[in-house]
Amino acid sequence: MARPAEIPPAAGQASVELIAALPALAFTALLALQLLLVGYSLTIADGAAEAGALAGAAGRDASGAARAALPGWARGRARVSAEDGRVRVEVRPPAPLAELAEALTVSSEAWSRPPHGRTDD
């Protein structure tokens, strides 16, 4: 009668190690995604602040221009203020928890002055 082949003691160890590492891999992927969202939020806040400052320099509504420069999903997550040529845009990036989004809020400022001799009519 033939003897069954013996299974080495390390057989299946790689599968067990992979399953054990999956939560760490998932956490790392989610962390990287969150960092990308924060970076993108900063980029759109920069663009909106600049658009607002340029509008203010042309004598138009700086806050409205900054808000219009934001993508639709960010308008409800943004605070825009414009005063004395300074435009500040704060954006809360998407996050799984509201507290986390608040903690990761990014902001950008731009400043301009109206052209000389400009009067408001």
C-alpha positions in Angstrom: 0.0 0.0 0.0 1.3 3.4 -1.0 2.0 6.0 1.7 0.4 9.4 1.2 2.8 12.2 0.5 3.6 14.2 3.6 2.6 17.9 3.6 5.4 20.2 4.7 4.6 22.1 7.9 4.9 25.5 6.1 2.2 24.7 3.5 -0.5 27.4 3.5 1.5 29.8 5.5 1.6 32.4 2.7 -2.2 32.4 2.5 -2.5 32.9 6.3 0.0 35.8 6.2 -1.8 37.4 3.3 -5.2 37.2 5.1 -3.6 38.7 8.2 -2.1 41.5 6.2 -5.3 42.5 4.3 -6.6 44.8 7.1 -3.3 46.7 7.1 -3.4 46.9 3.3 -6.9 48.2 3.3 -6.1 50.8 6.0 -3.1 52.0 4.0 -5.2 52.3 0.8 -7.9 54.3 2.7 -5.3 56.6 4.2 -3.7 57.2 0.8 -7.1 58.0 -0.7 -7.9 60.5 2.2 -4.5 62.2 1.6 -5.4 62.6 -2.1 -8.8 64.1 -1.2 -7.1 66.6 1.1 -4.6 67.5 -1.6 -7.4 67.9 -4.2 -9.4 70.1 -1.8 -6.4 72.4 -1.3 -5.9 72.7 -5.1 -9.5 73.7 -5.6 -9.4 76.1 -2.7 -6.3 77.8 -4.2 -8.1 78.2 -7.6 -11.2 79.6 -6.0 -9.3 82.1 -3.9 -7.4 83.3 -6.9 -10.6 83.6 -9.0 -12.2 85.6 -6.2 -9.2 87.9 -5.9 -9.1 88.5 -9.7 -12.9 89.3 -9.7 -12.3 91.7 -6.8 -9.5 93.4 -8.7 -11.9 93.9 -11.6 -14.6 95.4 -9.3 -16.9 92.4 -9.3 -18.2 90.3 -6.4 -15.2 88.4 -5.1 -17.1 86.0 -2.8 -19.5 85.0 -5.6 -16.7 84.5 -8.1 -14.8 82.3 -5.6 -17.8 80.2 -4.8 -18.6 79.9 -8.5 -15.1 78.6 -9.1 -15.6 75.7 -6.8 -16.9 72.4 -8.1 -20.5 71.5 -7.2 -19.7 69.0 -4.5 -17.4 71.5 -2.7 -19.7 74.5 -2.6 -21.7 73.1 0.4 -18.4 72.2 2.1 -16.8 75.6 1.7 -16.6 78.9 3.6 -15.7 81.9 1.5 -14.9 85.3 2.9 -13.8 88.5 1.1 -12.8 91.7 2.7 -10.5 94.5 1.7 -9.1 92.7 -1.3 -8.3 89.5 0.6 -10.3 86.4 -0.3 -10.1 83.3 1.9 -11.6 79.9 0.9 -11.8 77.0 3.4 -12.9 73.6 2.1 -13.7 70.5 4.2 -12.5 67.5 2.2 -14.7 64.4 1.9 -14.1 62.0 4.8 -15.9 59.1 6.4 -16.4 61.0 9.7 -17.6 64.7 10.1 -15.0 65.3 12.8 -12.2 64.0 10.6 -13.4 66.3 7.7 -13.4 69.3 10.1 -9.9 68.4 11.4 -8.6 68.2 7.8 -10.1 71.5 6.6 -7.8 73.2 4.2 -7.7 76.9 3.4 -6.2 79.3 0.8 -6.0 83.0 0.6 -5.4 85.4 -2.3 -5.1 89.1 -2.2 -5.6 91.8 -4.8 -6.2 95.5 -5.0 -8.5 97.4 -7.3 -7.0 99.2 -10.2 -6.0 102.9 -9.5 -8.7 105.4 -10.3 -11.5 102.9 -10.2 -14.7 104.2 -8.6 -17.7 102.2 -7.7 -20.8 103.3 -9.6 
